[in-house]
Amino acid sequence: MQKRWLAPILGALLISGVGYAPGTYAATTQEVTQQQQGLTLNANLMLADGKGFADEMVLLTHGTLTHKERSTYAALQKNLANNGISSLAINLSLGLDNRHGEYDCAVPHTHKHTDALNEIGYWMTWLQQQGAEKVTLMGHSRGGNQTAWYAAERDSDQVAKVILIAPATGEQQSAKDYADKAGKPLAPILQQAQQMVEAGKGTQMLKDTYFIYCKDAQVSAAAFADYYTVKGQFDTPTLLKEIAKPTLVVIGTADDVVADLPEKIAPLADAGKINVISLEDADHFFLDFANEDLAAAAAEFIRSE
């Protein structure tokens, strides 16, 4: 079991204005690309000043339908670099070639939640080819769930540690959550999508359908079924039981997006399975000082024995 350097959830450390003295920021961001499955994938690489691929490295996965340059992730890369930690922030393709920026809800959805596992794997291979033999996997929100899923099912010697920032719980695919947001029940739509997939028509589109955050979307039956068919792995606390590597879960005390997360991971923290910290007054997006605190805590965890 990893060293218990942080307090468990019931006595969680509340970090407010962590004191540290970052060095002069000298790192720069470089976009890198690779070709996989007919698509161009892109990511932002930031090497900390004086560091190379063989030093501490983080692979960062963003949240739902967003992108690597959103303020949370751009700031986190800079703040990690200020703490001497290099990072690769990836853009999940979401089925689009060389995707940049927020996903446009008007664009038909053919991507799957589980596509991220392959793309994380592609970038892990790329990092290994550059000389990164030990990588800390980091993910935020839905990206936290996808990161945990990868760590649980595709672990390797290259994975050093895992950091999950406000990772999604099973509520993201619940019938209640869907009905609250869409104003209509999930079951009939999901049944239709599943039947289309079973009939070999998974690429056909459901029109004017609420999907994730998008109203009146066009979404393939296969994509809809993948995101909304109940699977235990959609619940990050369930996945945490299967992750072998030292794992840190970061919670914001003002986060109302994954409000059920603290209660759900409490038994795992009590049992010493995971490390947990709470950042005081941080919401789901960990901006400004909360982002600095997040990076400092991540750096400490990465360097801990």
C-alpha positions in Angstrom: 0.0 0.0 0.0 1.3 3.4 -0.9 2.5 5.8 1.8 -0.4 7.6 3.4 1.0 11.1 3.0 -2.4 12.8 2.8 -5.3 12.5 5.2 -8.3 10.4 4.3 -11.6 12.0 3.4 -13.2 12.0 6.8 -10.4 14.1 8.1 -9.5 15.5 4.7 -6.8 18.1 4.4 -8.4 21.4 3.5 -5.9 23.3 1.3 -6.4 27.0 1.2 -3.6 29.2 -0.1 -0.9 26.6 -0.1 2.4 28.3 0.4 5.1 27.5 -2.1 7.6 29.4 -4.0 7.5 28.5 -7.7 10.6 29.2 -9.8 10.6 31.6 -12.7 8.2 30.3 -15.3 10.3 29.4 -18.4 8.5 26.5 -20.0 6.7 26.9 -23.3 3.8 24.9 -24.8 4.4 23.0 -28.0 1.6 21.3 -29.9 2.4 17.8 -31.1 0.4 15.5 -33.4 0.2 11.9 -34.4 -1.8 9.8 -36.8 -4.1 7.1 -35.5 -7.0 5.2 -37.1 -7.2 7.7 -39.9 -7.4 10.7 -37.6 -4.9 13.4 -36.6 -4.6 13.6 -32.8 -3.1 16.6 -31.1 -1.8 17.4 -27.7 0.0 20.3 -25.9 3.4 19.3 -24.5 5.0 21.5 -21.8 8.4 20.5 -20.5 9.3 22.1 -17.2 12.4 24.2 -17.2 15.5 22.0 -17.4 13.5 18.8 -17.5 13.2 16.1 -20.1 10.9 13.2 -20.9 12.8 10.9 -18.5 11.8 13.2 -15.6 8.4 13.4 -13.9 5.7 13.5 -16.6 1.9 13.9 -16.5 -0.6 12.9 -19.1 -3.7 15.1 -18.7 -7.2 14.2 -20.0 -9.9 16.9 -20.2 -13.6 16.8 -19.3 -16.8 16.4 -21.3 -16.8 17.8 -24.9 -14.1 20.3 -24.0 -10.4 20.6 -25.0 -6.8 20.8 -23.9 -6.6 24.6 -24.0 -9.5 25.4 -21.7 -8.5 27.6 -18.9 -8.4 24.8 -16.3 -6.0 22.7 -18.3 -3.8 25.6 -19.7 -3.3 27.0 -16.2 -2.7 23.5 -14.7 0.1 22.8 -17.2 1.8 26.1 -16.4 1.3 25.6 -12.6 2.7 22.1 -12.9 5.7 23.4 -14.8 6.2 26.0 -12.0 6.5 23.0 -9.7 9.0 21.3 -12.0 6.5 18.8 -13.5 6.2 18.4 -17.3 2.9 17.5 -18.8 1.2 16.4 -22.0 -2.4 17.7 -22.2 -4.2 15.6 -24.9 -7.2 16.5 -27.0 -9.6 13.6 -27.3 -10.6 13.5 -31.0 -14.3 12.8 -30.3 -14.3 11.3 -33.8 -13.0 14.5 -35.5 -9.8 15.0 -37.4 -7.3 17.4 -35.7 -10.0 18.7 -33.3 -9.5 22.0 -31.5 -11.8 24.0 -29.3 -15.1 23.1 -27.7 -17.2 20.4 -29.4 -19.9 22.1 -31.5 -23.2 20.5 -30.6 -24.4 21.0 -34.2 -21.8 18.5 -35.3 -23.2 14.9 -35.5 -21.9 12.8 -32.6 -20.3 9.5 -33.4 -17.8 9.3 -30.6 -17.9 7.0 -27.6 -17.0 7.5 -24.0 -14.7 4.4 -24.3 -12.8 5.8 -27.3 -10.8 7.7 -24.8 -9.1 4.6 -23.5 -7.5 3.9 -26.8 -6.4 7.5 -27.3 -4.8 7.6 -23.8 -3.0 4.5 -24.9 -1.8 6.0 -28.1 -0.3 9.0 -26.2 1.2 6.7 -23.6 3.0 4.9 -26.4 4.1 8.2 -27.9 5.5 9.4 -24.6 7.4 6.1 -24.2 8.9 6.6 -27.6 10.2 10.0 -26.5 11.8 8.4 -23.4 9.0 8.7 -20.8 9.2 5.4 -18.9 7.2 6.6 -15.9 4.0 8.7 -16.4 1.4 9.9 -13.9 -2.1 9.7 -15.4 -4.2 12.7 -14.6 -7.8 13.4 -15.6 -10.6 15.8 -14.8 -14.3 15.2 -14.5 -15.4 12.8 -17.3 -11.7 12.6 -18.2 -11.1 11.5 -14.6 -13.4 8.6 -15.1 -11.8 7.7 -18.4 -8.4 7.9 -16.8 -9.4 5.7 -13.9 -11.0 3.2 -16.4 -7.6 3.1 -18.3 -5.6 2.6 -15.1 -7.9 -0.1 -13.9 -8.1 -2.1 -17.1 -4.9 -1.2 -19.0 -2.3 -0.8 -16.3 1.4 -1.2 -17.3 4.8 -0.6 -15.8 4.8 2.8 -17.5 1.9 4.0 -15.3 3.6 5.4 -12.2 0.6 7.1 -10.3 -2.9 8.3 -10.9 -4.4 11.7 -10.1 -8.2 12.1 -10.5 -9.6 15.6 -10.3 -13.3 15.7 -9.4 -13.9 12.5 -11.4 -17.3 11.6 -12.7 -19.6 9.2 -10.8 -22.3 6.9 -12.2 -24.7 9.8 -12.0 -23.5 11.0 -15.4 -25.5 8.2 -17.1 -28.4 7.9 -14.7 -32.0 8.0 -15.9 -32.8 10.7 -13.4 -30.0 12.9 -14.5 -31.1 12.5 -18.2 -34.7 13.2 -17.4 -33.8 16.3 -15.4 -31.7 17.7 -18.2 -33.6 16.5 -21.3 -37.1 16.9 -20.0 -38.0 13.4 -21.2 -37.3 9.8 -20.1 -34.1 8.0 -21.1 -35.5 4.5 -21.3 -37.3 4.6 -24.7 -34.5 6.4 -26.5 -31.9 4.0 -25.0 -33.9 1.0 -25.9 -34.3 2.3 -29.5 -30.5 2.9 -29.7 -29.7 -0.6 -28.3 -32.1 -2.3 -30.7 -30.5 -0.4 -33.7 -27.0 -1.5 -32.6 -28.2 -5.1 -32.2 -29.6 -5.0 -35.7 -26.3 -3.8 -37.2 -27.6 -0.2 -37.6 -25.3 1.4 -35.0 -24.0 4.0 -37.4 -27.5 5.3 -38.2 -28.4 8.7 -36.5 -30.9 9.5 -33.9 -32.2 13.1 -34.7 -33.3 15.9 -32.4 -32.1 13.9 -29.4 -30.7 15.3 -26.1 -27.1 13.9 -25.8 -24.8 14.8 -22.9 -25.0 18.6 -22.9 -26.4 19.0 -26.4 -30.0 19.7 -27.1 -31.6 18.5 -30.4 -28.4 16.7 -31.3 -27.7 14.2 -34.1 -26.1 11.2 -32.5 -25.4 7.7 -33.8 -27.2 4.8 -32.1 -23.9 3.3 -31.2 -22.6 6.4 -29.6 -25.9 6.9 -27.6 -25.9 3.3 -26.4 -22.2 3.6 -25.4 -22.7 6.7 -23.2 -26.0 5.6 -21.6 -26.0 1.8 -21.2 -25.3 1.2 -17.6 -21.8 -0.1 -16.9 -20.2 -0.3 -13.5 -17.1 1.4 -14.9 -18.9 4.7 -15.4 -18.8 5.1 -11.6 -15.2 6.2 -10.7 -15.5 5.1 -7.1 -16.2 1.6 -8.4 -13.1 1.7 -10.6 -10.9 2.9 -7.7 -11.2 -0.5 -6.1 -9.4 -2.0 -9.2 -6.5 0.5 -9.6 -3.2 -1.0 -8.4 -1.1 2.2 -8.6 -1.0 4.9 -5.9 -4.0 7.1 -6.5 -4.9 10.6 -5.4 -8.5 12.0 -5.7 -8.9 15.7 -5.5 -12.2 17.3 -4.4 -13.3 20.9 -4.4 -15.4 21.7 -1.4 -17.6 24.0 -3.5 -18.1 21.4 -6.3 -21.8 20.8 -7.0 -21.2 18.8 -10.2 -20.0 15.6 -8.5 -21.6 16.3 -5.2 -21.9 12.6 -4.4 -18.2 11.9 -4.8 -17.0 12.6 -1.2 -19.5 10.2 0.3 -18.9 7.5 -2.3 -15.1 7.4 -1.9 -15.1 7.7 1.9 -14.9 3.9 2.5 -12.0 3.6 0.1 -10.1 6.4 1.9 -10.8 5.0 5.3 -9.4 1.6 4.1 -6.2 3.2 2.9 -6.9 2.3 -0.7 -6.7 5.9 -2.0 -5.4 9.3 -1.0 -7.8 12.2 -0.9 -7.5 15.9 -0.5 -10.1 18.6 -0.5 -9.3 22.1 -1.8 -11.3 24.6 0.2 -13.7 26.8 -1.8 -12.7 25.2 -5.1 -15.5 24.5 -7.5 -15.6 21.9 -10.3 -13.2 23.8 -12.5 -10.3 24.6 -10.1 -9.5 28.1 -11.3 -7.1 30.7 -10.1 -5.6 30.0 -6.6 -7.4 26.6 -6.6 -5.5 25.7 -9.7 -2.2 26.6 -8.1 -3.0 24.6 -5.0 -4.0 21.7 -7.2 -0.7 21.7 -9.0 1.3 22.0 -5.8 -0.6 19.1 -4.3 -0.1 17.0 -7.5 3.6 17.7 -7.5 3.9 16.7 -3.9 2.1 13.4 -4.6 4.0 12.6 -7.7 7.3 13.0 -5.8 6.2 11.1 -2.7 7.5 7.6 -2.0 
